Amino acid sequence: MTTTPTVVLVHGAFADSSSWNGVVEALAAEGISVLAAANPLRGLTSDAAYIASVVDSIDGPVVLAGHSYGGSVISVAAQGKPQVTALVYVAAFIPEVGESALELTDRFPGSTLGPTTRPASYPQADGTDGTELYIRQDEFPRQFAADVPTVTAAAMAVTQRPVALAALQEPAPAAAWTTIPAFALLTTDDKNIPLEAQRFMAERARAAATEVAASHAVTVSRPDAVADVILRAVRQPH
């Protein structure tokens, strides 16, 4: 069994696993095994259960890294998983039990996400309709990826994964960061999650925090900075 952790990357809302491509390249160059998981974005408990199953499929220790809403997911997915040696929050939510992503965003001023989104209906397994959210394509570059090249940001707008509104409203049933070492990368130019909110959550989680001048799409614009924080989590003594 390997002793070097495998890194599992969990994207957030309005993104997909390809948003980690630059980070994957940087980690692979350091000889780190990486898996970028597909976050369903349908509900916090069910999303976390899926990511937990991904963790269970890996031999040896795991470092979980979550971007944005992915931070909420890893906080729940890692609960009761002794093989998870660290949690890395990248411009991410770090909820306490009972808190939702939307509640944490609204607690602090500065997010301009709400007015840029559009709702759509989708069929749920029980036959009812759910509501999911997209960022409007014309607003996406400015809102989500202001420091990403225009052509890339436009492509990200087209390929974005919508998030179920219920997932952003669902209270966290667990907070694994209370028992697992946490690391955080905070984005000072973030228009989705205000910097003040990120600082509050990182301080509360006693996370080893680093700030970088970047948009919410820091995994695309500054993969080097993201990889550096993840590598610190991988290489910590444990």
N, C-alpha and C positions, 0 to 999 in steps of 0.2 A: 504494500500500500504506500502510495506517495505521501510524503510529509509536507510538500509544498502545496498550499491551497489552490484549488481550482477556483477561478473567478467566474461567478454567474452574474451577468449584467441584465438588469430589468428596466426596460424603457417605461416611459410614462404616457400620459394622454397626448394626443395629437402628434405622435411619433411612432416609429416602429423599430425593429431590431437593427436596421441598417444605420440608425443614428449613432450607433456605437462603433461603426467601422474603423474610424481613426484610432479609437481607444484600443480596439482589438489588435490592430496592427502594432501599436506601441507596446502592448503587453506581450504579444507573441515574440517581438524582437528581444524581449527580456527572458524568453523561455517559459512564460507563464501559460498554463492551459486555461482557455477561456471558452465560455458558452454564453451566447446572447439569447436569452429566452424570449419567447413571444408572450407578452402580457395580454391576456384576453380583454381587459378594460371593460368588464361587464359588471363586476361587483367586488368590493374589497375582500370579503371572506372567500368567495369562490376564486378570485384571482390569486389570493395568497395560497389557497389550497393547491392550485396548479403549480405555482412556483415551488412550494414545499415538495411536491412530487418530483420536480426537476432536481432539487437538492438531494432527495433520497436516491436518485438514480446515479449519483456520482460517488465513486470510491474515494475515500479520504476527506480531508478538511476542505471547507468551502468558505470563500469570502463573497458575500452578497453585496452588490452595488446597485442602487436604485436611483433613477433620475425622476425628479418631479413627483407625480403620483406614485411612481415606482418605489419611492421611499416609504410610503404608507404600506405598500404591498410587502416589502422585505421586512418591515417591522413586525408584521403578523406572521409571515411565512417562516421566519427564523425561530419563532417561539417553540421551545421544547426540542430544538435541534442542536445537540451538543457538538456536531461536526462543523457548525458555523462559527468561525473564529473571529470574524469582524463584520461590521455593517458599514458600508460607505454610502453616504448621502450626497448626491450630486444635484445641487439646486433643487433640493427635495423636501418633501414633507417628512417630519419626524413626529408623528402624533402620539400623544398620551392616550391611554385607554379612554374611550368615550368621545374622542375628538374626531372630526371629519376634516377632509382636505378643504372643503369649502368654508367651514367654520374658521379654520386657521388662516385662510387667505383673507377673509373678511375682518378678522380681528385687528389687522394692521392696515393703514392706508397705503395706497400706491399701485395696487394691481389695476391694470386696464384691460384685463382679459375679458371680463363679462360682456362689454359692448361689442367685442369683435367676434363673438361666437354666434352660430346659428343652430337651432335645434332641428332634429329630424326624428321621425318615429321609426321604430324597428320592432319586429315580432319577437316576443319572448317565448320560452319553452312552455309556459302555462297557458298560452293562447292569448294573453293580453299584449298590449302595446307598451313598449318602453320608450323613453326619450334619451337620445344620444346627442352629443354636442360636437360640432366641428368649429375650427377657426375659419372664418371666411377667407377664401384664397387670396383676395386682394389685400387683406389685412395681415395675413400670416407673416410675411417677411418682417414687417415693422414690429409686430407684436411678439413674435416668438424667436426670430432669428436675425436680429438687426445687424449683427456682426458677421453674418455668413454671406459669402458671395451671392449676388442676386440670382444667378441662374440656379445655384444649389438651393437657395431658399424657396424659389418658385417650384422646384421639383418636390421639395419637402411638403409644400402646401398641397400639392396634388396627391401625394402618397400618404398623407397623414391618416392615422387610425383614430376614429371617433371614440369618445369615452361615454359610457352610460352615465347620465346625470346621477343615478342612484349610487354609483360607485364613489362619486365625489361627496355625496351626502351621507354615506354609511359610516357610523362611528367605528373607530378601531377597536376590535375585541382583545387586542394584545399589544404590548410594547416591548419587543425583545431587546431593545437598546438599554433597558434597565439592567440587564445582566450580561450583555455582549458588548465588547469594546466598539465604540463608534468613531467614525471619521467623517468629516463634512467638507465639501467644497461649496463656498458661498459665492454667488454671482452678483456683483455690485450694480450691474445694468439690467437687472431682471425686471421685466414688465408683467410676468405671470405671478411669481411669488415675491412679494416685496422683500428687500434685503433685511429690513427690520424683523420681519417674520422669520426669515432664515436664521438670523443671529439668535433670536429668542429660542428657537427650537434646538439649535446646536448647543447653546449654553446649557439649556435644561438637560440635554442628553449627555452633558460633559464630553462632547465630541471634540476630538482634535481637529480644529477648524482652520481652513485656509481660505482667504478671499482672493478672487480674481476678477478683473474687469472684463466682463463677458455678459452676453445675453442669456436668456433661458436655454438656448440651444448650445450650451457650452460643450457638450459632448462632440458637436460638429465643429465649432469654431476654435476650441482649445483642447483638443484631445490629449495634447501633451500634459497639460495641467491636471486633467482628469486622471490620466494614467499614473502620474506622479503620486497622487493621493492614494489611489488603489494599491500601488506598489508598497507604499508605507504600511498599509493595512496588511498586505500579504506577508511582509517581512518583519512584522512586529514579533517580539518573543512571545511564545505561548506553549 
